[in-house]
Amino acid sequence: MPLQLKPRATFLVFNFMVIFLIANVIWWFILMERVIDEKIEISQELGASPDVIERIYEQESSRRRMVILEGIVFFLFLLAGLWMIYRTLVKQRELRQQQENFMMAITHELKTPLASINLYVDSLLTPEIAEEEKQNILPKIKHDLYRLKRQVENVLEVARHHGLTERSSYESFDLSRLLDQRFDALKKFYANANYSLKKDIEESVRIFGDRRSIGKAIDLILENSLVHNEGRDIEITVELSLSNNIISLNIGDNGCGVDKTELSSIFDQFYRAGPELTRPSYGTGLGLYIAKEIINSHDGTISVISDGLSKGIMFTVKLKRGKEH
């Protein structure tokens, strides 16, 4: 069984090895000084002339400088190697922790809607419940089924080439119209969410790419605002423009925002802020990762800015228009 160290233990082992190497180098230098001194003392005892002693000292000093230089280069290479090993161990630990968080999240994300659907179905089968109440239950079942479907799709998307799309599926399509279609789907499955939509979309902006994948990336970014602001009254803003053959898509909200220290990790696979079991919002930490992979596969970029917690968030997507038909 391979040795597994916690990050703190790994850091202590790394520091011990560095201190040990430094101590060895210092002892090495001291030992070389002693060897030179002993050679000079022996030469003096044998009655060597001052010129001979001076020549011995210069030769030994030259040899010492050469050995010191080689030792420093070797030490730096060894130190760099140890640092790379240390960082690899820490990264492996972080990845293992993220995977454990993902397993807890996906288990929760699958069990919760299933339990909810089971409860709703039992309610529908109860004869004492009025027909009007049963009709109110059906949209809730549909929402939970949609939630289940989205989570399964996200897991499958990661497994399928990490969200990358085949170029053979590319086509020229109207991105402006696709955005309107995704808005309609958003209203359908998040009818009870407290949000308003502010749009500034340039008409007839066409792009050459995978319609399904880009639509999914848009859904994931929009859903990020709804999932993390559940129960809040927020405004989602969407802007689409075309300039110099570059398409700019901005999607943001004025909701809970993100701590600035977490912005650099927001697109990482499995990454979710806060403790896994006490986090109020649902999800698996795959949505924004998949969105980034889709955008990257279209030779585009996605970035995010936020002024901090409770100050909203803004995603900016840049895409090349591509060839037209």
Steps between C-alpha positions, in 0.01 A plus 500: 500500500655837401590748771240776529589821682275783602595848365639605839711184529618543140602858575691392813685225308586748223635755751701230680663392172583861408654566843693174478640594158598849615671353808689255279615780268623710795684201645648430159640855477642479855662166420663639185644790699645254749656290221672809355626604842634148566684491165665835572597390852655177364690699234634737764608210721686350204685828454336617177586848384243784519465494118413130505253552785342793312471289184338213698253748654407646157455155347283380788301824497440464126391139548277608788329768289436247223357246743288767671359617165418143397353436843278809483367398155437146624334635816269729301398219264438271795302769680290563188432126469394477864272801456335341196447176692353694791262695275395177326417337833299802611315516165418130523363555849291795383367302203414206725314739734311651205404154378375408846296821507364414155391155615320651799342766279387264224355261759306787654395636161358165390338396827328831580284532184430125504374522857295806408347329195420193707319718754305682228398172335377365833298818538346458155396146589330616818123525437450760776696768311287732290540505123611863506786421739604209279524734203733726701726202574560410134721806420711421808554144379595633158751742656664223704519278191663787312750541785582128488534510122739797512728340759522174304569696181782691671669182619468345153633818338818482707542133416452578130837652408486742795233708333681536168292484183569344161567743217274291275200625700579867430258709301412863443209609721338810649641550851251781573211265434664222704522736798126571477432126489711442811316783678167331423631171639625684809158651565338159455710311754561786745153651496496544878843666524513865606688660214459754224679490166659805340606443141711703257543259209616597155281332241610238247845432647608179331778265606659184364504233770314224680150632571423242771824554691488880491138484611606281792776742598247786502261291713775419751603864542137615537420220743804597708323827582174327591652214701722721716233765553207276583250695709650837403339763281766558234541653156682303231658707224591361158685697232595375154696700243717448192808708421787429259383141457521440878181412689473629857248343737463636854282318753479628856283563801483725805478209745724337759825543305827316564788566736792641298731231637286232331472655153812323373350160593142550387550311171690207658355152474299398813568838663231635730546768763431422864442177695341230287235382745388844625494687170152648436509479119493175310731386220804280437773750412491399132280765338747784450781253425292353215410849376870594490592180313227561241609861446866396477415229245358779280830692528330751727564633850290540812585722794327609819505807722337569836553778750444257786222338698151650449633712213396291202699324232566542127612237248651617171520263203701587188447291186622526144217527253651230278429426136160568354288292260 
